[in-house]
Amino acid sequence: MRSETLRALEPNEYLVRNHVIAMDPALVSRMRNESNYAEPVAVGEVMHAYTVGEVIESNCPAIPVGQMRVARFGMQEYTIASESLGGFPVDTERAPASWYLGVLGTTGATAWLSFKEICDPKPGETVLISSAGSSVGTVVAQLALRAKCSVVGIVSTPEKAAQVQSAWGVKQVLSYRDKSIDELSKELAQACPDGVDVYYDNTSGDISEAVLDHYNAGARIAVVGRMALSHLADTRLDVGRRDNNMILSRRIRKQGFVLSDHLASMPEAVNALAGLIQAGSINVQEDILEGIENAPAAFFRMLNGENQGKQLVRLVS
């Protein structure tokens, strides 16, 4: 933790007082000095994070004082930014500010767009979701249930499995912790007796290897996260079965998804999700710690799967 005096704003800059910080699994990859879809955080820099905050001073004509904005303002109480940072204004009369970091933000948009564009679900198909209790996984699970698919989740612990079953209506949820790849694979055979048509991969690693023998012909895989590799200093150290034989023999489509490639479609996703929430088709749950001093605890709470909903840190009540 470090405190410093805020400098004066330069032309085209604005000052934000951050209200809520999001803890997202993708932040882990920012701490690796390797090829990635986002630039890394250097030692000594403010840790990256998306926040929602209020513009309290502005030298930027396009961004007025009083506007609430979401952007990558970082794990800090105040941020000096410019228009080049990106982000977008949010309507806190339409929904609570924190929702724009979850189901109405990058989390929800990732779930909506990747599930629609890559997974292409059909009624009666089996959709398997790893990290099914995560902020993205829970939205995908609800979308899959709404699409009349058979949904199976994979989570860390039996306690997490019980939460996903009760809060999001997923009947079949397996836990992977302290199980070998073969043990998890055998449980998947029982939970998915008709095979897997869609695998929503939030984890990669051993969990995804356990799924290899259960794909149906024409299955689709959306690779969205790498949480199971978070303990590795370098993701190239990840080892396991090569999956090309299965991809070829069963004509599987496997595709990665990064939201920054689809920002033009984000308003469509947010509007659709807002409608589903209003209709009662999407359940929103948040896990909030108070104060910037709890940001590290919240980060590891998310990483260890201890959160009960979208993990956030609130700075302004």
C-alpha positions in Angstrom: 0.0 0.0 0.0 1.2 3.5 -0.8 -0.2 7.0 -0.5 0.8 10.0 -2.6 -0.4 13.5 -3.3 -2.5 13.9 -6.5 -0.9 16.1 -9.1 -2.7 18.8 -11.0 -4.6 17.7 -14.1 -3.0 18.3 -17.5 -5.1 19.2 -20.7 -7.5 16.3 -21.7 -7.1 14.5 -18.4 -9.8 13.8 -15.8 -9.8 12.7 -12.2 -12.0 9.7 -11.0 -12.9 8.7 -7.5 -13.2 5.0 -7.7 -16.3 3.5 -6.0 -16.0 -0.3 -6.7 -13.1 -2.5 -7.9 -13.6 -5.8 -9.7 -11.5 -8.9 -9.0 -11.2 -10.9 -12.2 -9.3 -14.1 -12.9 -7.7 -12.5 -16.0 -5.7 -10.3 -13.7 -3.4 -13.3 -12.9 -2.1 -13.3 -16.5 -1.1 -9.6 -16.1 1.5 -10.6 -13.6 3.4 -12.8 -16.1 6.2 -11.5 -18.3 5.1 -13.6 -21.3 3.1 -13.3 -24.5 -0.4 -12.4 -23.7 -3.4 -10.6 -25.1 -2.9 -7.8 -22.5 0.2 -5.9 -21.4 1.7 -7.1 -18.1 1.9 -5.1 -14.8 5.5 -4.1 -14.0 6.7 -4.5 -10.4 5.9 -1.3 -8.6 3.0 -0.2 -10.8 -0.6 0.1 -9.6 -2.2 -3.4 -10.1 -4.6 -3.5 -13.0 -8.3 -3.8 -12.4 -11.6 -2.6 -13.8 -13.4 -0.2 -11.6 -16.5 2.0 -11.7 -16.0 5.5 -10.4 -17.2 9.1 -10.5 -15.5 11.9 -12.5 -14.8 14.6 -9.9 -12.6 16.9 -11.9 -12.1 17.2 -15.7 -10.0 18.9 -18.3 -11.5 16.6 -20.9 -14.5 18.2 -22.8 -15.9 14.7 -23.7 -16.0 13.5 -20.1 -17.9 15.8 -17.7 -17.7 16.1 -14.0 -20.4 13.9 -12.3 -20.3 11.2 -14.9 -20.0 7.6 -13.7 -17.5 5.6 -15.8 -16.2 2.0 -16.0 -12.6 1.6 -17.2 -9.3 0.0 -16.2 -8.7 2.6 -13.5 -6.6 0.1 -11.3 -6.6 -0.9 -7.7 -6.5 2.6 -6.2 -8.9 5.1 -4.6 -8.3 7.9 -7.2 -7.2 7.7 -10.8 -5.9 10.4 -13.2 -6.9 9.3 -16.7 -7.3 10.5 -20.3 -9.8 9.7 -23.0 -7.3 7.3 -24.6 -7.7 4.9 -21.6 -11.1 4.0 -23.1 -14.0 2.8 -20.9 -17.6 4.0 -21.1 -20.2 5.9 -19.1 -22.8 4.0 -17.1 -26.3 4.7 -15.9 -26.5 4.1 -12.2 -30.3 4.8 -12.3 -30.7 1.8 -14.5 -28.7 -0.6 -12.4 -26.3 -0.4 -9.3 -22.8 0.8 -10.2 -21.3 -2.6 -9.2 -23.4 -4.5 -11.8 -21.4 -2.8 -14.5 -18.3 -4.7 -13.3 -20.2 -8.0 -13.4 -23.3 -9.1 -15.2 -23.7 -5.8 -17.1 -20.0 -5.3 -17.7 -17.0 -7.3 -19.0 -18.1 -10.4 -17.1 -21.6 -10.6 -18.6 -20.6 -9.5 -22.0 -17.9 -12.2 -22.2 -20.4 -14.8 -21.1 -23.1 -13.6 -23.5 -21.0 -13.1 -26.6 -18.7 -16.2 -26.3 -21.6 -18.5 -25.5 -23.6 -17.2 -28.5 -20.8 -17.0 -31.1 -18.7 -20.0 -30.2 -20.8 -22.5 -28.3 -24.0 -22.2 -30.5 -26.1 -24.1 -28.0 -29.1 -26.3 -29.1 -31.9 -27.6 -26.9 -31.1 -30.9 -25.4 -27.3 -30.6 -25.7 -25.0 -31.1 -22.8 -23.1 -28.0 -21.8 -20.2 -28.5 -19.4 -18.8 -25.4 -17.6 -15.5 -25.3 -15.7 -15.2 -22.7 -12.9 -19.0 -22.8 -13.0 -19.2 -20.8 -9.8 -17.2 -17.9 -11.2 -18.8 -14.6 -12.3 -18.6 -15.6 -16.0 -19.5 -19.3 -15.4 -22.7 -18.5 -13.5 -24.0 -16.3 -16.3 -23.1 -19.0 -18.9 -24.9 -21.6 -16.7 -28.1 -19.5 -16.6 -27.9 -18.8 -20.3 -27.5 -22.6 -21.1 -30.4 -23.5 -18.8 -32.5 -20.8 -20.6 -31.5 -22.5 -24.0 -33.0 -25.7 -22.6 -29.6 -27.5 -22.4 -28.5 -30.0 -19.9 -25.9 -28.2 -17.8 -23.1 -29.7 -15.8 -20.7 -27.6 -13.7 -17.1 -28.1 -12.4 -16.0 -26.2 -9.3 -13.3 -26.4 -6.7 -15.0 -27.8 -3.6 -18.3 -29.5 -2.5 -19.3 -26.4 -0.7 -18.9 -24.4 -3.9 -20.9 -27.1 -5.7 -23.8 -26.7 -3.3 -23.8 -23.0 -3.8 -24.0 -23.3 -7.6 -26.8 -25.8 -7.3 -28.9 -23.6 -4.9 -28.1 -20.1 -6.3 -28.1 -20.8 -10.0 -30.2 -24.0 -10.4 -27.5 -26.2 -11.9 -28.4 -29.8 -10.8 -25.2 -31.5 -11.6 -22.0 -29.9 -10.2 -18.7 -31.8 -9.6 -15.8 -30.7 -7.5 -12.2 -31.2 -8.8 -10.0 -30.4 -5.8 -7.8 -33.3 -4.5 -8.9 -35.5 -7.5 -6.7 -36.9 -10.2 -7.4 -36.4 -13.9 -8.7 -40.0 -14.1 -10.9 -39.6 -11.1 -12.5 -36.4 -12.4 -12.9 -38.1 -15.9 -14.8 -41.0 -14.3 -17.1 -38.6 -12.5 -17.7 -36.7 -15.8 -18.7 -40.0 -17.5 -21.4 -40.4 -14.9 -22.5 -36.8 -15.0 -22.5 -36.6 -18.8 -23.8 -40.0 -19.9 -24.6 -38.7 -23.4 -21.3 -37.0 -23.8 -20.3 -33.3 -24.0 -21.5 -31.1 -26.8 -20.3 -27.8 -25.5 -17.4 -27.2 -23.1 -17.1 -23.7 -21.7 -13.5 -23.7 -20.6 -12.7 -21.2 -17.8 -9.7 -23.1 -16.5 -7.6 -25.0 -19.0 -5.0 -27.4 -17.4 -5.8 -30.7 -15.8 -9.5 -30.0 -15.6 -9.8 -29.6 -19.4 -7.7 -32.7 -19.9 -10.2 -34.7 -17.9 -12.9 -33.7 -20.4 -11.0 -35.0 -23.5 -12.6 -38.5 -23.7 -16.1 -37.2 -23.4 -16.7 -35.0 -26.4 -19.4 -35.8 -28.9 -18.8 -35.4 -32.7 -19.1 -31.8 -33.6 -18.5 -30.5 -30.1 -17.6 -26.9 -29.5 -15.0 -25.6 -27.0 -14.8 -21.9 -25.9 -11.5 -21.2 -24.2 -12.1 -18.2 -22.0 -9.8 -18.6 -19.0 -6.7 -20.3 -17.6 -7.3 -20.4 -13.8 -5.9 -23.9 -13.5 -2.6 -22.5 -14.7 -2.4 -19.7 -12.2 0.1 -21.5 -10.0 2.6 -21.7 -12.9 5.3 -19.0 -13.2 5.2 -19.6 -17.0 2.3 -21.2 -18.8 4.7 -23.0 -21.1 5.3 -25.3 -18.1 1.8 -26.7 -18.5 1.9 -30.3 -19.7 -0.7 -32.9 -20.6 -2.2 -34.9 -23.4 -2.2 -33.2 -26.8 -5.8 -32.9 -28.0 -5.4 -32.8 -31.8 -6.3 -36.5 -32.2 -9.6 -35.8 -30.5 -10.2 -32.6 -32.4 -9.7 -34.3 -35.7 -11.5 -37.6 -35.1 -14.6 -35.9 -33.6 -14.5 -32.7 -35.7 -14.3 -30.5 -32.6 -14.2 -26.7 -33.0 -12.0 -25.0 -30.3 -11.7 -21.3 -30.2 -10.4 -18.7 -27.7 -12.4 -15.6 -26.8 -11.1 -12.2 -25.6 -13.7 -9.5 -25.1 -11.5 -6.7 -26.4 -12.0 -8.2 -29.9 -15.7 -7.7 -29.6 -16.2 -4.3 -28.0 -18.5 -3.1 -30.7 -21.0 -5.9 -29.7 -20.8 -5.1 -26.0 -23.9 -2.8 -25.9 -26.0 -5.5 -27.5 -24.9 -8.0 -24.8 -25.4 -5.5 -21.9 -28.9 -4.6 -23.2 -29.9 -8.3 -23.6 -28.6 -9.2 -20.2 -30.4 -6.2 -18.6 -33.6 -7.5 -20.1 -33.1 -11.0 -18.8 -32.4 -9.6 -15.3 -35.6 -7.6 -15.4 -37.5 -10.6 -16.5 -36.1 -12.7 -13.6 -34.1 -15.0 -15.9 -30.7 -14.0 -14.6 -29.8 -14.1 -10.9 -27.2 -11.6 -9.7 -25.1 -12.3 -6.7 -22.1 -10.2 -5.4 -19.4 -10.8 -2.7 -18.2 -7.4 -1.5 -15.4 -6.5 0.8 -15.0 -2.9 2.1 -12.0 -0.7 1.8 -8.9 -0.5 -0.4 -6.9 -2.3 2.3 -8.9 -5.4 1.5 -8.1 -5.5 -2.2 -5.3 -8.2 -1.7 -7.6 -10.3 0.4 -10.4 -10.0 -2.2 -8.0 -11.0 -4.9 -7.0 -14.2 -3.2 -10.5 -14.9 -2.2 -11.5 -14.9 -5.9 -8.4 -16.9 -6.8 -9.2 -19.6 -4.2 -12.8 -19.9 -5.2 -14.1 -18.7 -1.8 -16.2 -15.9 -3.2 -20.0 -16.2 -3.1 -20.8 -14.3 -6.3 -18.9 -11.6 -8.2 -15.9 -10.6 -6.1 -15.7 -6.8 -5.5 -14.1 -4.2 -3.3 -16.3 -1.2 -2.4 -14.5 2.1 -1.7 -17.4 4.4 -1.4 -20.6 3.5 0.3 
